[in-house]
Amino acid sequence: MARRPGLSVRAKLTLSYAGFLVLAGTLLLTAVWVFLLRYVPDRAMLIVPGSADTLTPGVFPVRSNLLRVFAPRAAETLAFLLAFGLLGGWILAGRMLAPLTRITEAARTAGTGSLSRRIRMPGRRDEFRELSDAFDTMLDQLESHVAEQQRFAANASHELRTPLAISRALLDVARDDPARGRDELVERLHEVNRRAIDLTEALLLLGRGDRGVVTRERVDLSLLAEEAAETLLPVAEQRGVTLDVTGDAAPTGGSAELLLRMVTNLVQNAVVHNLPDGGAVTVHTATSGGTSVLRVANTGPTLPPDLVPTLTEPFRRGTERVRADGHAGAGLGLAIVRSVVHAHHGTLDLAPGPDGGLAVTVRLPGPS
């Protein structure tokens, strides 16, 4: 946005320095007049030797003569102070504003889309150093966020392209082979379309959680855990997994829809990524110090420690175990959980079980 032309900050600081310096000189000269020259007599006085006066014999100076000599010198002194203040103020202002120039250059570089430049201002910690460090931290977060968004967009495009490519291949086969059964084609196209819709809804839900736009209402995590367990109980029974829900009421504030999706994703992941037979899933709710806690743990394969922190990244699959519907999933379950937890100002902790499996703990603030 165009701004009206005016003095730069350096010029303003220079004029301020010079003005204060001239003002200080003027006050000093005024003090000389008030406390010294005003007591000088305006008429010549002859001191007679041997008198009772303690003054030195001779002729005492006259005020008018002193002013005649003092005024031009005072004017020259003020002119020198003005010139010295302008020159010194310009140099000092330039040195003081040099860090701000570096910050401005980094901001302009970031404005062009390059987020890799950092200020890394040396020296002792002062206001400019704190500003540059805060700016570097902001650039780190922006660069990380942009890289994550670019990776997410690439993965989402890849995941969405897969069902479209499958649909196109099925249609090509049906066109080249008219004798092929239409019922089978319709069924497969229906399944591919359902997967694409589920993936799109998951992406929209993930974006909604990332924006942090949620309605606020009183929600009990224990009731959501029971609802999710009841919904997924047939899947657990089909896979031979025991599903156990325990705990007390755990009230919190937020969107019931998003929180139910969060709990459902956690329970579904715990059921799917489990032992083939004889596995177990435990869901426990509690309150601690004004915080509502939800813990979902399961049995399953041993997870490498370096894999656990990456499980909440979009399209990251912990194992390639096939879901109950015959597909490996899109890898958005825990990413949606993380997004919903952050939108509700909570924390999410993932820890591998000592004998395998994964334990996920969600802590949300109590209802306001």
C-alpha positions in Angstrom: 0.0 0.0 0.0 1.4 3.4 -1.1 2.2 5.8 1.7 2.6 9.6 1.7 6.2 10.7 1.5 7.8 11.9 4.8 10.9 11.9 6.9 12.5 8.5 7.6 12.9 7.2 11.1 16.7 7.9 10.9 16.1 11.5 10.0 13.5 11.9 12.8 16.0 10.4 15.3 18.8 12.7 14.0 16.6 15.8 14.4 15.6 14.6 17.9 19.3 14.1 18.9 20.3 17.5 17.5 17.3 19.2 19.1 17.9 17.8 22.5 21.6 18.7 22.3 20.8 22.3 21.3 18.2 22.5 24.0 20.8 21.3 26.6 23.3 23.9 25.4 20.6 26.6 25.6 19.7 25.6 29.1 23.4 25.7 30.1 23.9 29.1 28.7 20.7 30.3 30.4 22.0 28.9 33.7 25.2 31.0 33.2 23.1 34.1 32.7 20.8 33.4 35.6 23.4 32.5 38.1 26.4 34.6 37.0 25.9 37.4 34.6 22.8 38.9 36.1 24.8 39.7 39.3 27.5 41.7 37.3 26.9 45.4 37.8 25.8 47.4 34.8 28.0 50.4 35.8 31.8 50.6 36.2 32.9 50.4 39.9 36.3 51.7 41.1 37.7 49.9 44.1 39.9 52.1 46.2 42.9 50.3 47.7 42.9 49.9 51.4 39.2 50.2 51.8 37.2 47.9 53.9 35.8 46.0 50.9 37.3 42.6 50.4 37.3 42.8 46.6 40.6 43.1 44.8 41.5 46.7 43.9 40.9 47.6 40.3 38.0 48.2 37.8 35.1 45.6 38.0 33.8 44.3 34.6 30.6 45.8 33.3 27.6 43.6 32.3 27.1 45.2 28.9 30.8 44.5 28.0 30.5 40.9 29.1 27.3 40.4 27.1 28.9 42.0 24.0 31.6 39.4 24.2 29.5 36.5 25.5 26.6 36.6 23.1 28.5 35.9 19.8 30.4 33.1 21.5 27.2 31.6 22.8 25.6 31.7 19.3 28.7 30.1 17.8 28.5 27.4 20.5 24.9 26.7 19.8 25.6 26.5 16.0 28.4 24.0 16.7 26.2 22.0 18.9 23.5 21.9 16.2 26.0 20.7 13.5 27.6 18.2 15.9 24.1 17.0 16.9 23.0 16.5 13.3 26.2 14.6 12.3 26.5 12.6 15.5 22.8 11.9 15.5 22.8 10.7 11.9 25.7 8.3 12.7 24.2 7.0 15.9 20.7 6.6 14.4 22.3 4.6 11.6 24.1 2.3 13.9 21.0 1.8 16.1 18.7 1.1 13.1 21.1 -1.3 11.4 19.5 -4.4 13.0 16.1 -3.1 11.9 17.4 -2.9 8.4 18.4 -6.6 8.5 15.0 -7.5 9.8 13.3 -5.6 7.0 15.4 -7.3 4.4 14.5 -10.7 5.8 10.9 -9.7 5.8 11.0 -8.6 2.2 12.7 -11.9 1.2 10.0 -13.9 3.0 7.4 -11.8 1.2 8.7 -13.1 -2.1 8.1 -16.7 -1.0 11.6 -17.6 0.2 11.3 -18.6 3.8 14.8 -20.1 4.2 16.6 -16.9 5.1 17.2 -16.3 8.8 18.5 -13.1 10.6 20.5 -14.8 13.4 21.5 -11.4 14.9 24.7 -11.6 17.0 25.5 -9.6 20.1 23.9 -9.2 23.5 20.2 -9.7 24.0 18.3 -6.4 23.6 15.0 -5.3 22.0 16.2 -5.8 18.5 17.8 -9.1 19.3 14.5 -10.3 20.8 12.6 -9.1 17.7 15.0 -10.9 15.4 14.8 -14.1 17.4 11.0 -13.9 17.4 11.1 -13.3 13.6 13.4 -16.3 13.0 11.0 -18.4 15.1 8.1 -17.3 13.1 9.9 -18.1 9.8 10.8 -21.5 11.1 7.1 -22.2 11.9 6.0 -20.8 8.6 8.5 -22.8 6.6 7.5 -26.0 8.5 3.8 -25.3 8.0 4.2 -24.5 4.2 6.3 -27.7 3.7 3.7 -29.7 5.6 0.9 -28.2 3.5 2.8 -28.9 0.3 3.4 -32.5 1.4 -0.2 -32.8 2.4 -1.4 -31.4 -0.9 0.8 -33.8 -2.9 -0.3 -36.8 -0.8 -3.9 -35.8 -1.1 -3.7 -35.4 -4.8 -2.0 -38.9 -5.0 -4.7 -40.5 -2.8 -7.5 -38.9 -4.7 -6.0 -39.8 -8.1 -6.0 -43.5 -7.2 -9.8 -44.1 -7.1 -10.2 -41.9 -10.2 -7.6 -44.0 -12.0 -9.4 -47.2 -10.9 -12.7 -45.9 -12.1 -11.3 -45.0 -15.4 -9.7 -48.4 -15.8 -12.9 -50.2 -15.0 -14.8 -48.1 -17.5 -12.2 -48.8 -20.1 -12.5 -52.5 -19.5 -16.2 -52.3 -19.7 -16.0 -50.4 -23.0 -13.6 -52.9 -24.5 -15.5 -55.9 -23.2 -19.3 -55.3 -23.6 -20.0 -58.9 -22.6 -18.6 -58.3 -19.1 -21.2 -58.4 -16.4 -22.6 -54.9 -15.5 -23.5 -55.9 -12.0 -19.9 -56.5 -11.1 -18.8 -53.3 -12.8 -21.5 -51.2 -10.9 -20.5 -52.8 -7.6 -16.8 -52.1 -8.0 -17.5 -48.6 -9.2 -19.7 -48.0 -6.2 -17.0 -49.2 -3.8 -14.4 -47.0 -5.5 -16.7 -44.0 -5.3 -17.4 -44.7 -1.7 -13.7 -44.7 -0.9 -13.3 -41.4 -2.7 -16.1 -39.8 -0.8 -14.8 -41.1 2.5 -11.3 -39.7 1.7 -12.8 -36.3 0.7 -14.8 -36.1 3.9 -11.7 -37.0 5.9 -9.7 -34.2 4.2 -12.5 -31.7 4.8 -12.7 -32.7 8.4 -8.9 -32.4 8.8 -9.0 -29.0 7.3 -11.8 -27.9 9.6 -9.8 -29.1 12.6 -6.6 -27.3 11.4 -8.5 -24.0 11.2 -9.7 -24.4 14.7 -13.3 -23.5 13.9 -15.3 -25.5 16.4 -18.6 -24.9 18.2 -18.5 -24.9 22.0 -20.8 -27.1 24.0 -20.6 -29.5 27.0 -19.5 -33.0 25.9 -18.8 -36.1 28.0 -15.9 -38.2 26.6 -17.1 -41.2 28.5 -20.4 -41.1 26.5 -18.6 -40.6 23.3 -16.4 -43.6 24.1 -19.4 -45.8 24.7 -21.0 -44.7 21.5 -17.9 -45.3 19.4 -17.4 -48.7 21.0 -21.0 -49.7 20.3 -20.6 -48.7 16.7 -17.3 -50.6 16.2 -18.3 -53.6 18.2 -19.3 -55.7 15.2 -15.9 -54.9 13.6 -14.1 -56.0 16.7 -16.1 -59.2 17.0 -15.4 -60.0 13.4 -11.7 -59.7 14.0 -11.7 -61.5 17.3 -10.7 -58.4 19.3 -12.0 -57.7 22.8 -13.3 -54.2 23.3 -13.5 -52.9 26.9 -14.7 -49.4 27.9 -14.1 -48.3 31.5 -13.8 -45.1 33.5 -15.8 -42.2 34.9 -17.4 -39.2 33.4 -14.9 -36.9 31.6 -16.7 -33.6 30.7 -15.1 -31.1 28.3 -16.1 -28.3 26.0 -16.1 -28.4 22.3 -17.7 -29.8 19.2 -19.6 -33.1 19.8 -19.2 -34.0 16.1 -15.5 -33.5 16.0 -14.8 -35.1 19.4 -17.0 -38.2 18.4 -14.9 -38.5 15.2 -11.8 -38.3 17.2 -12.8 -41.0 19.6 -14.1 -43.2 16.8 -10.9 -42.9 14.9 -8.8 -43.9 18.0 -11.0 -46.9 18.7 -11.1 -47.9 15.0 -7.3 -47.7 14.7 -6.9 -49.7 17.9 -9.2 -52.4 16.6 -7.8 -52.6 13.0 -4.1 -52.4 14.0 -4.3 -55.3 16.4 -3.5 -59.0 16.7 -5.4 -61.2 14.2 -7.0 -63.2 17.0 -7.2 -62.7 20.7 -6.3 -59.0 20.6 -7.7 -56.5 23.1 -8.6 -52.8 23.1 -9.1 -50.8 26.3 -10.8 -47.4 26.4 -10.6 -45.5 29.7 -11.8 -42.0 30.6 -11.1 -40.0 33.7 -10.6 -36.5 35.1 -7.4 -35.1 36.7 -6.9 -31.6 37.9 -9.6 -30.0 35.8 -8.5 -32.0 32.7 -10.5 -34.7 31.0 -8.4 -37.7 30.0 -9.1 -40.3 27.3 -6.8 -43.3 26.9 -7.1 -45.9 24.2 -4.6 -48.8 24.2 -4.4 -52.0 22.2 -2.3 -55.1 21.7 -0.6 -55.6 18.5 2.8 -55.7 16.7 5.8 -54.0 18.3 6.3 -50.5 16.9 9.8 -49.0 16.4 10.3 -46.0 18.7 11.2 -43.7 15.7 7.9 -44.6 14.0 5.6 -43.5 16.7 6.1 -39.7 16.5 5.3 -39.9 12.7 2.0 -41.7 13.1 0.0 -38.4 13.3 1.3 -37.2 10.0 -1.3 -37.3 7.2 -1.2 -40.4 5.0 1.2 -42.1 7.3 0.2 -45.8 8.0 1.7 -47.5 11.0 1.1 -51.0 9.5 -0.2 -52.2 6.3 -2.9 -54.3 8.0 -6.1 -54.4 5.9 -9.2 -52.9 7.4 -12.5 -54.8 7.8 -13.7 -53.4 4.5 -10.8 -54.9 2.6 -8.7 -51.7 2.2 -5.6 -50.4 3.9 -7.1 -47.0 4.6 -5.8 -43.5 3.7 -3.7 -42.9 6.8 -5.7 -39.9 8.0 -7.1 -41.4 11.3 -4.5 -40.1 13.7 -3.9 -37.0 11.7 -7.6 -36.1 12.2 -7.2 -36.9 15.9 -4.2 -34.6 16.3 -6.1 -31.8 14.4 -9.2 -32.1 16.6 -7.2 -32.2 19.8 -5.3 -29.0 18.8 -8.5 -27.3 17.8 -9.8 -28.0 21.4 -6.5 -26.8 23.0 -5.6 -30.3 24.2 -2.6 -32.5 24.1 -2.0 -35.8 22.4 0.5 -38.4 23.6 1.5 -41.6 21.7 3.6 -44.3 23.4 4.4 -47.9 22.2 3.2 -50.6 24.6 5.8 -52.6 26.4 4.5 -55.8 24.8 3.5 -54.3 21.5 0.6 -52.1 20.4 0.1 -48.5 21.0 -1.3 -46.4 23.8 -2.8 -43.0 22.9 -3.7 -40.5 25.6 -5.8 -37.4 24.9 -6.0 -34.6 27.5 -8.6 -31.9 27.0 -9.4 -28.9 29.3 -12.6 -29.2 31.4 -15.7 -27.4 30.5 -15.5 -23.7 30.9 
